Amino acid sequence: MENGTKLRILYLYQHLIQNTDPDHPESTVELMKMLKEKYDIKVSRNTISDDLLMLSDCDLQVEVIHSTQNKYYFDGQLFSVPELKILIDAVSSSKFITEHKSEELINKLLTLVPRHSAVKLRRHIYASDRVKSDNERGYYIVDAINEAIDTKRKISFCYTDYDMNKTRQLTNEGAPYTVSPYTLMWDGDYYYLRGFCDERQAMRTFRLDRIAKQPDILRDPAVPKPEDYSIAEYSKSVFRMYDTDEPQEVTLLCKESAMKVLIDNFGLDVDTTPVDDDHFQARVMVCTSPTFYRWIFGFGGSISILGPESVKNAYICMLQGALEYTR
């Protein structure tokens, strides 16, 4: 096969991928016109029909609609338009991905459908005003952590927080943390790293967009995961992943109306016992942090803490502190 023929067939196949689908086939006349206008290639109807037949016979997912004027289309798109819409909406709404990276990633996703579908999808992208991360290094941070998890090695990184002037500042007095990374997890629009922290000698959770720069992958082997390590169980026990303590069992007294909330947060297998016609007890494993206490407070008495006493007392102290602050 001559180079000119190879190029013609390549152009033809590329055009079918980028511009056709079962709802938008093109005729031989339209394809001949495309080759002439775009590539200055003039071919006969018989030649282009032979080219299309060859593509079809090679199992390249080029299909034909037989009629007085045959029409052709590519039937091998990886994603349907509704599937891609879900992916694009997820990228667009993610706080972890910066505005620039969101646009870049959406443009790449749009190349996975024909151009007419991409135009339609672009029209229906909702650009919300929600806060997006300002950390452009997010991709590289994820990549480095994934590599460290795969190779079972420790990583070192500096962590940040904001001061009263909204300026990003290093925590831990500027010293890096050394962590054995176990799991990357998504929660509440952000990525989190769960692993063993050498400085704290305990399991800790870090939010990725607060990591100052791409972590260094150390030569030191990672501390092995605990035998009872379960990220699935841990994710049920935390509230928006800000917690750093280990989970403990807490008993709650709940009104019947709170059952759906318990199931949403802890799953259908949450341990519950009826108390009377209007109340039930629930035993849950949670990280007893201010985030959890704020969650309890938000239900205005529909959920209260029965025990243990240490957790009840910590909750009361937090409420008293809030009252003192408002005086």
Phi and psi in degrees as a GROMACS rama.xvg file:
@    title "Ramachandran Plot"
@    xaxis  label "Phi"
@    yaxis  label "Psi"
@TYPE xy
-71.1333  158.302  GLU-2
-60.0263  -39.2432  ASN-3
-61.4103  -39.7735  GLY-4
-67.8373  -41.2353  THR-5
-60.8655  -44.3755  LYS-6
-64.3463  -41.9727  LEU-7
-59.6983  -45.4307  ARG-8
-67.0438  -37.5152  ILE-9
-63.7115  -46.1547  LEU-10
-60.0335  -42.2097  TYR-11
-62.7121  -46.0185  LEU-12
-65.8336  -41.789  TYR-13
-61.2749  -41.296  GLN-14
-64.7197  -42.4311  HIS-15
-61.9846  -40.9048  LEU-16
-63.6295  -43.3343  ILE-17
-84.3482  -17.886  GLN-18
-129.633  -5.19465  ASN-19
-127.698  157.19  THR-20
-158.753  -179.871  ASP-21
-56.0231  -27.5667  PRO-22
-90.0331  -9.10293  ASP-23
-136.868  64.581  HIS-24
-77.2876  164.965  PRO-25
-129.263  145.202  GLU-26
-82.962  168.525  SER-27
-62.0639  -35.6451  THR-28
-64.3297  -43.1878  VAL-29
-64.8956  -38.4517  GLU-30
-71.0564  -36.9389  LEU-31
-62.5171  -42.2786  MET-32
-63.2929  -41.5159  LYS-33
-60.2249  -46.2088  MET-34
-62.143  -39.07  LEU-35
-69.4671  -47.4967  LYS-36
-74.017  -36.5517  GLU-37
-90.1936  -35.3591  LYS-38
-123.767  2.52278  TYR-39
55.4699  40.5122  ASP-40
-111.345  118.743  ILE-41
-103.574  124.316  LYS-42
-134.849  159.311  VAL-43
-85.3004  165.925  SER-44
-61.3807  -39.4297  ARG-45
-65.6962  -39.5636  ASN-46
-64.635  -46.8692  THR-47
-69.4761  -31.3501  ILE-48
-64.835  -39.7823  SER-49
-64.34  -41.0109  ASP-50
-61.7679  -44.4184  ASP-51
-67.4512  -36.9202  LEU-52
-64.4375  -39.4104  LEU-53
-64.1479  -43.1596  MET-54
-61.0793  -40.5949  LEU-55
-67.1248  -42.0082  SER-56
-68.3045  -22.7361  ASP-57
-86.4803  10.9725  CYS-58
58.3366  39.81  ASP-59
-96.0367  17.5825  LEU-60
63.1262  32.9785  GLN-61
-95.5741  118.631  VAL-62
-108.999  156.543  GLU-63
-123.171  138.639  VAL-64
-103.533  109.272  ILE-65
-77.1552  128.426  HIS-66
-161.238  -170.056  SER-67
-61.2454  -28.4568  THR-68
-131.194  96.7415  GLN-69
-54.0989  144.007  ASN-70
-123.861  150.702  LYS-71
-129.022  152.312  TYR-72
-156.027  159.886  TYR-73
-92.9989  130.016  PHE-74
-119.123  34.556  ASP-75
-125.92  28.2477  GLY-76
-62.2205  136.17  GLN-77
-66.4762  -34.6071  LEU-78
-129.501  144.856  PHE-79
-79.477  165.302  SER-80
-60.2127  -45.2385  VAL-81
-61.6469  -37.6098  PRO-82
-63.5716  -43.4319  GLU-83
-69.5918  -33.0564  LEU-84
-60.4754  -40.1343  LYS-85
-63.0954  -44.4056  ILE-86
-64.7272  -42.2516  LEU-87
-65.9615  -41.8557  ILE-88
-63.1505  -37.5919  ASP-89
-63.9157  -42.7138  ALA-90
-65.9591  -45.6127  VAL-91
-62.8789  -36.1767  SER-92
-90.6281  -8.49176  SER-93
-70.8921  126.948  SER-94
-74.0022  -26.8035  LYS-95
-67.67  -33.2497  PHE-96
-91.3042  128.827  ILE-97
-67.3859  164.403  THR-98
-56.6379  -46.135  GLU-99
-62.8603  -47.2013  HIS-100
-68.0236  -33.9192  LYS-101
-61.055  -47.8443  SER-102
-62.4816  -41.1904  GLU-103
-62.8325  -44.7978  GLU-104
-70.065  -39.4282  LEU-105
-62.5896  -41.6769  ILE-106
-60.7665  -37.5908  ASN-107
-67.6126  -41.3136  LYS-108
-62.9235  -36.5518  LEU-109
-67.0943  -19.4131  LEU-110
-74.8214  -7.60911  THR-111
-86.1676  -1.72142  LEU-112
-128.938  161.405  VAL-113
-57.9992  156.968  PRO-114
-59.2539  -39.2354  ARG-115
-64.2745  -34.6901  HIS-116
-71.7416  -37.1049  SER-117
-62.4649  -40.5731  ALA-118
-62.759  -43.054  VAL-119
-64.3964  -42.8163  LYS-120
-63.9241  -41.8827  LEU-121
-59.7478  -37.0632  ARG-122
-65.7174  -26.9563  ARG-123
-104.675  13.1944  HIS-124
-78.4147  122.21  ILE-125
-93.6742  114.344  TYR-126
-90.51  98.0372  ALA-127
-77.6613  167.119  SER-128
-95.2809  15.7457  ASP-129
-68.1618  154.005  ARG-130
-66.1267  134.147  VAL-131
-116.049  155.594  LYS-132
-63.1867  150.642  SER-133
-105.669  9.24849  ASP-134
-94.1615  97.5449  ASN-135
-70.4725  -8.83781  GLU-136
-89.8219  8.34942  ARG-137
-53.6721  -45.1597  GLY-138
-58.1662  -45.0126  TYR-139
-73.4236  -30.7375  TYR-140
-65.0621  -45.9967  ILE-141
-60.0627  -44.9064  VAL-142
-61.9317  -44.6103  ASP-143
-64.5204  -42.0141  ALA-144
-66.6692  -41.0434  ILE-145
-59.2144  -42.6811  ASN-146
-63.1319  -42.12  GLU-147
-65.1067  -38.4938  ALA-148
-63.8377  -44.2632  ILE-149
-63.8571  -38.3312  ASP-150
-94.4816  0.266039  THR-151
56.0593  51.3776  LYS-152
-124.468  156.188  ARG-153
-74.0765  157.523  LYS-154
-125.353  159.097  ILE-155
-130.092  133.151  SER-156
-156.557  157.329  PHE-157
-96.6337  144.825  CYS-158
-114.219  151.48  TYR-159
-127.839  162.101  THR-160
-147.569  175.244  ASP-161
-106.734  142.55  TYR-162
-92.8006  -173.462  ASP-163
-66.4428  -17.9575  MET-164
-94.3341  11.936  ASN-165
63.8018  26.8689  LYS-166
-99.0288  133.029  THR-167
-70.6758  127.12  ARG-168
-125.388  148.783  GLN-169
-74.8977  140.004  LEU-170
-94.408  -179.003  THR-171
57.1513  34.1272  ASN-172
56.4761  30.2722  GLU-173
83.3196  -6.49287  GLY-174
-80.3983  144.52  ALA-175
-75.1968  155.976  PRO-176
-94.1134  144.251  TYR-177
-111.104  121.655  THR-178
-132.216  139.296  VAL-179
-91.3873  105.337  SER-180
-79.0457  133.202  PRO-181
-112.036  -44.6583  TYR-182
-147.028  138.736  THR-183
-99.7355  131.525  LEU-184
-138.191  151.234  MET-185
-105.516  130.236  TRP-186
-156.095  129.708  ASP-187
56.6455  40.7463  GLY-188
77.0758  6.65785  ASP-189
-129.783  156.006  TYR-190
-91.8742  142.456  TYR-191
-131.055  149.171  TYR-192
-108.497  129.857  LEU-193
-113.822  127.354  ARG-194
-169.09  -179.253  GLY-195
-93.5871  123.413  PHE-196
-97.3421  121.869  CYS-197
-62.5845  -41.1009  ASP-198
-64.9644  -35.097  GLU-199
-96.8238  -11.1887  ARG-200
50.4928  44.8268  GLN-201
-161.265  165.962  ALA-202
-69.2967  138.576  MET-203
-140.373  159.573  ARG-204
-120.397  132.554  THR-205
-125.006  136.819  PHE-206
-85.8866  129.008  ARG-207
-65.5353  -34.6949  LEU-208
-73.8102  -5.14587  ASP-209
-99.0087  -0.591094  ARG-210
-78.0738  127.987  ILE-211
-63.8875  -40.8883  ALA-212
-155.599  177.787  LYS-213
-55.8235  124.068  GLN-214
-61.9532  149.095  PRO-215
-83.6891  131.218  ASP-216
-89.8941  117.341  ILE-217
-86.7052  164.749  LEU-218
-77.9256  -20.694  ARG-219
-64.5049  133.959  ASP-220
-68.0023  145.735  PRO-221
-67.8892  149.524  ALA-222
-64.8519  129.06  VAL-223
-58.6613  149.338  PRO-224
-62.8047  144.198  LYS-225
-59.7076  148.859  PRO-226
-60.9347  -31.4515  GLU-227
-94.846  15.8249  ASP-228
-65.2298  125.541  TYR-229
-144.498  106.99  SER-230
-68.6842  -28.2258  ILE-231
-64.3728  -45.1379  ALA-232
-69.0689  -38.6577  GLU-233
-64.0554  -41.4679  TYR-234
-64.2787  -24.6657  SER-235
-73.5904  -23.5008  LYS-236
-94.6675  -8.70597  SER-237
-109.828  160.229  VAL-238
-121.487  106.606  PHE-239
57.7689  26.1775  ARG-240
59.2838  15.718  MET-241
-83.7448  -8.21453  TYR-242
-82.2842  147.69  ASP-243
-122.689  -11.1901  THR-244
-80.1148  163.3  ASP-245
-76.6266  146.532  GLU-246
-65.1721  151.543  PRO-247
-139.158  159.464  GLN-248
-77.7348  131.842  GLU-249
-127.339  137.571  VAL-250
-100.427  128.55  THR-251
-116.056  146.952  LEU-252
-106.825  122.574  LEU-253
-127.778  143.631  CYS-254
-73.5414  155.238  LYS-255
-55.758  -34.6698  GLU-256
-64.1708  -16.9222  SER-257
-87.6473  -2.9669  ALA-258
-59.2102  -42.2622  MET-259
-63.7593  -32.575  LYS-260
-68.4697  -41.6532  VAL-261
-62.4948  -42.5593  LEU-262
-66.8695  -40.3644  ILE-263
-59.7174  -37.189  ASP-264
-91.5858  -31.0228  ASN-265
-121.582  -4.52184  PHE-266
91.2865  167.403  GLY-267
-65.9732  -21.603  LEU-268
-87.6128  11.7273  ASP-269
-58.7927  137.996  VAL-270
-79.4477  109.835  ASP-271
-129.071  151.598  THR-272
-139.237  126.316  THR-273
-63.0623  142.351  PRO-274
-106.76  -48.9373  VAL-275
-151.05  -165.486  ASP-276
-65.8652  -20.6924  ASP-277
-117.607  -6.7118  ASP-278
-135.342  155.987  HIS-279
-144.695  156.815  PHE-280
-97.2564  146.88  GLN-281
-132.258  136.118  ALA-282
-111.186  117.067  ARG-283
-128.786  151.268  VAL-284
-95.9654  117.09  MET-285
-138.385  157.815  VAL-286
-86.1164  113.403  CYS-287
-82.8719  77.2587  THR-288
-116.275  173.362  SER-289
-53.582  -32.877  PRO-290
-60.8666  -42.8703  THR-291
-65.9065  -43.4856  PHE-292
-64.35  -37.8635  TYR-293
-64.7722  -35.9156  ARG-294
-62.4571  -45.4491  TRP-295
-60.75  -47.0817  ILE-296
-60.6146  -33.0814  PHE-297
-64.0844  -14.6274  GLY-298
-92.5923  1.87828  PHE-299
56.0877  36.3433  GLY-300
100.115  -8.47367  GLY-301
-70.1378  -24.2287  SER-302
-129.726  127.056  ILE-303
-131.779  160.427  SER-304
-93.7455  124.912  ILE-305
-93.7226  -33.0064  LEU-306
-179.579  168.493  GLY-307
-72.4357  167.305  PRO-308
-58.6718  -37.2313  GLU-309
-61.9796  -36.3968  SER-310
-72.9617  -42.6646  VAL-311
-57.5154  -45.382  LYS-312
-65.4361  -38.3764  ASN-313
-64.9574  -37.9488  ALA-314
-65.5312  -44.1289  TYR-315
-62.2465  -42.6025  ILE-316
-61.0544  -39.7279  CYS-317
-64.8295  -42.1407  MET-318
-65.2579  -41.5332  LEU-319
-64.527  -39.0111  GLN-320
-63.605  -37.3194  GLY-321
-66.4795  -39.0266  ALA-322
-66.1938  -41.6766  LEU-323
-61.1132  -37.6356  GLU-324
-67.704  -27.9396  TYR-325
-85.5222  -7.49937  THR-326
